[in-house]
Amino acid sequence: MAEHLQPVNSTSRNVVDYGSTETAAAATTTRTTLTNSRVPSFVLLESSSHRLRYTKMSHNTFNNSDSSDHLQRFEYFLNVLNQICIGFVTIYISYLTLRTGLDSTTTLHAWLVTIGFSFFMAEGVMVHYGGNVLTNSYKRNTKTTIHWILLTLGGSCGAGGALLKMIQKGFMLQSTHGKLGMTAFILCLLAMLSGVSALFSTRVKKLITPLLNKTFHNFLGFVCFVIALVTQYYGYQTGYFKNRTETDFQILMKCLTLISLVLTSYGPMKALYQKCKSISRQF
């Protein structure tokens, strides 16, 4: 006479087994093993006392995540390198000018434009950059406040230092360094004015949209920074710097300034590109 077996109910499917010779404990163990073997390729979406739902995850997701992590680390490395370049240029020029005093107009000019453009402005334009190791953990409102403080200091020092030299020369600037310096001075004033407009972009949105307003400010600020750093580069060819440093050190300072210019420009260019894409979608 056939043995009567109790039906075994599966917890993962609505299936009843009437003829299995497996015990309930063995069946449960088998199901647990199968479930565990699927964990690396399945992600739990919803869990309840009656049913489990899984979704399949592509291996490309893990590959993309790893690539993003490597890129982020590389950006952090470049930012640290940039901070070293900025720090070296600022500290050396400060040492070179402050050790002899700021009595002369040229010495005061060199110190003000260096800390204004090469330090404060460089740090200010990188505040919102995600790869900035100094500010990436701050909230956006905090970053905006830091951005305003640094660029106000940078613009004031840089424009003030340039104005001193232009007054001394009677605004008759013939050298490449002088002409670029006057251009940076004008752009700096325009960038600061556009910054005020960008700060109150919601109030003037009837005249210009906030996106266009901020994009214009970003563009002016970026161009001003590039011209200012190129002016700094040509400043190492002036008699003031040549008479106080060796030729090898002049080359070193030029290289550090150019490296700082390129690495600092990456964040603003990335942000400007994103804004331009947003504008193109609107038109």
C-alpha positions in Angstrom: 0.0 0.0 0.0 1.4 3.4 -1.0 2.8 5.6 1.8 0.8 8.8 2.3 3.1 11.8 2.4 2.3 15.2 3.7 2.5 18.0 1.0 5.5 20.3 1.2 4.7 24.0 0.6 7.5 26.1 -1.0 8.0 29.6 0.6 9.3 31.1 -2.6 6.7 29.8 -5.0 3.0 28.7 -4.8 3.9 25.1 -5.7 2.9 22.0 -3.8 5.1 18.9 -4.0 3.1 15.7 -3.5 5.6 13.1 -4.7 9.0 14.3 -3.5 11.0 11.9 -1.4 13.0 14.9 0.1 12.3 15.9 3.7 11.0 19.3 4.5 14.3 20.2 6.2 16.4 19.1 3.2 14.2 21.0 0.8 14.5 24.2 3.0 18.3 23.8 3.0 18.4 23.4 -0.8 16.3 26.5 -1.3 18.5 28.5 1.1 21.6 27.4 -0.8 20.1 28.4 -4.2 19.0 31.7 -2.8 22.4 32.5 -1.4 24.1 31.6 -4.7 22.0 34.2 -6.4 22.9 37.1 -4.0 25.8 38.5 -6.1 23.7 39.0 -9.2 20.3 39.9 -7.6 19.3 42.9 -5.5 16.4 42.8 -3.1 13.7 45.3 -4.0 10.9 44.5 -1.6 10.6 42.2 1.4 7.5 41.0 3.2 6.5 38.0 5.3 4.9 36.3 2.2 7.0 37.3 -0.8 10.5 38.4 -1.8 11.1 40.3 -5.0 14.5 40.5 -6.7 15.8 42.4 -9.7 18.8 41.6 -11.8 21.8 43.9 -11.7 24.0 44.3 -14.8 27.8 43.8 -14.3 28.3 47.1 -16.2 26.9 48.9 -13.1 29.8 47.7 -11.0 32.3 48.5 -13.8 30.9 52.0 -14.2 31.1 52.5 -10.4 34.7 51.4 -10.3 35.6 53.8 -13.2 33.9 56.7 -11.5 35.8 56.0 -8.3 39.1 55.9 -10.1 38.3 59.2 -11.9 37.3 60.8 -8.7 40.6 59.8 -7.0 42.6 61.1 -10.0 40.8 64.4 -9.8 41.6 64.6 -6.0 45.3 63.9 -6.8 45.4 66.7 -9.4 43.7 69.1 -7.0 46.3 68.3 -4.3 49.0 68.9 -6.9 47.3 72.2 -7.8 47.1 73.3 -4.2 50.8 72.7 -3.8 51.6 74.8 -6.9 49.3 77.6 -5.6 50.8 77.5 -2.2 54.4 77.5 -3.4 53.9 80.5 -5.7 52.0 82.5 -3.1 54.5 81.8 -0.3 57.6 82.5 -2.4 56.3 85.8 -3.8 55.2 86.8 -0.3 58.6 86.0 1.1 60.3 87.9 -1.8 58.2 91.0 -1.3 57.7 91.1 2.4 61.3 90.6 3.4 62.3 93.9 1.8 59.1 95.7 2.9 56.2 97.0 0.9 57.5 100.6 0.7 57.8 100.7 -3.1 54.9 100.7 -5.5 56.3 97.8 -7.5 56.8 95.6 -4.5 53.3 96.3 -3.2 51.9 95.7 -6.7 53.6 92.3 -7.0 52.4 91.1 -3.6 48.8 92.3 -4.1 48.2 90.8 -7.5 49.8 87.5 -6.5 47.7 86.9 -3.4 44.7 88.4 -5.2 44.7 86.5 -8.5 47.0 83.5 -7.9 45.7 82.6 -4.5 42.3 84.1 -3.6 40.8 84.0 -7.1 42.2 80.6 -7.9 40.8 79.1 -4.7 37.5 81.0 -5.2 36.8 79.6 -8.7 37.4 76.1 -7.5 35.0 76.2 -4.5 32.1 74.5 -6.3 34.3 72.0 -8.1 33.5 68.5 -6.9 37.1 67.4 -7.1 38.3 70.1 -4.6 39.6 68.3 -1.5 39.2 71.4 0.6 35.5 72.1 0.0 33.8 68.9 -1.5 32.2 68.0 1.9 30.5 71.4 2.3 26.9 72.2 1.5 26.1 74.3 -1.5 25.1 77.4 0.5 28.4 77.2 2.4 30.4 76.9 -0.8 28.6 79.9 -2.2 29.5 81.9 0.8 33.1 80.9 0.7 33.1 81.6 -3.1 31.9 85.2 -2.5 34.4 85.9 0.3 37.4 84.6 -1.6 36.5 86.3 -4.9 35.7 89.6 -3.1 39.2 89.5 -1.4 40.8 88.3 -4.7 39.2 90.9 -6.8 39.9 93.7 -4.4 43.6 92.8 -4.0 44.2 92.0 -7.6 42.4 95.1 -9.0 44.0 97.3 -6.4 47.5 96.0 -7.1 47.0 96.5 -10.9 45.5 100.0 -10.4 48.6 101.1 -8.3 50.9 100.2 -11.1 48.7 101.8 -13.8 48.7 105.1 -11.8 52.5 104.9 -11.4 52.9 104.4 -15.2 50.3 107.1 -16.0 48.2 104.4 -17.7 50.8 104.3 -20.5 51.5 100.6 -20.5 53.6 99.4 -23.4 54.8 95.9 -22.3 52.9 92.7 -22.8 52.7 92.3 -19.0 51.3 95.8 -18.6 48.7 95.5 -21.4 47.5 92.1 -20.1 47.4 93.5 -16.6 45.1 96.4 -17.7 42.9 93.8 -19.4 42.7 91.7 -16.3 41.8 94.8 -14.3 38.9 95.7 -16.5 37.6 92.1 -16.7 37.9 91.8 -12.9 35.6 94.8 -12.4 33.1 93.4 -14.9 33.2 90.0 -13.3 32.6 91.4 -9.8 29.6 93.4 -11.2 28.2 90.4 -12.9 28.7 88.5 -9.6 26.4 90.9 -7.9 23.8 90.4 -10.7 24.2 86.7 -10.3 23.6 86.9 -6.6 20.3 88.6 -7.2 19.4 86.6 -10.3 15.9 85.8 -9.0 15.1 89.5 -8.7 16.2 90.4 -12.2 14.8 87.3 -13.9 12.4 89.5 -15.8 15.3 91.1 -17.6 17.5 88.0 -17.9 17.0 84.4 -16.9 19.0 83.1 -13.8 20.7 80.5 -16.0 21.9 83.1 -18.5 22.9 85.5 -15.7 25.0 82.9 -13.9 26.5 81.6 -17.1 27.6 85.1 -18.1 29.2 85.6 -14.7 31.0 82.3 -14.9 32.4 83.1 -18.3 33.6 86.6 -17.3 35.2 85.3 -14.1 36.9 82.4 -16.0 38.3 84.7 -18.7 39.5 87.2 -16.0 41.3 84.4 -14.1 43.0 83.1 -17.3 44.2 86.6 -18.3 45.4 87.3 -14.8 47.5 84.2 -14.6 49.0 84.8 -18.0 49.9 88.3 -16.8 51.6 86.7 -13.8 53.6 84.5 -16.1 54.9 87.5 -18.0 55.6 89.2 -14.7 58.5 86.8 -14.1 60.2 88.4 -17.1 60.2 91.9 -15.6 63.3 93.5 -14.2 61.9 93.4 -10.7 61.8 89.6 -10.6 64.9 89.0 -12.7 67.0 91.1 -10.4 66.0 89.1 -7.4 66.0 85.5 -8.6 68.1 83.1 -10.6 67.2 82.1 -14.1 66.4 78.5 -13.1 64.0 79.7 -10.5 62.3 82.0 -13.0 61.7 79.0 -15.2 60.3 77.0 -12.2 57.9 79.8 -11.2 56.7 80.0 -14.8 56.0 76.3 -14.9 54.2 76.2 -11.6 52.0 79.2 -12.7 51.1 77.4 -15.9 50.3 74.1 -14.1 48.1 76.0 -11.6 46.3 77.8 -14.5 45.6 74.5 -16.3 44.5 72.5 -13.2 42.4 75.4 -11.8 40.6 75.9 -15.1 39.3 72.4 -15.2 36.5 72.9 -12.7 35.2 76.2 -14.1 35.3 74.9 -17.7 33.4 71.8 -16.6 30.7 73.9 -14.9 30.5 76.3 -17.9 30.1 73.4 -20.3 27.2 72.0 -18.2 25.5 75.4 -18.2 25.9 75.8 -21.9 24.3 72.4 -22.4 21.4 73.5 -20.3 21.0 76.7 -22.3 21.0 74.8 -25.6 18.1 72.6 -24.4 16.0 75.7 -23.7 16.5 77.1 -27.2 
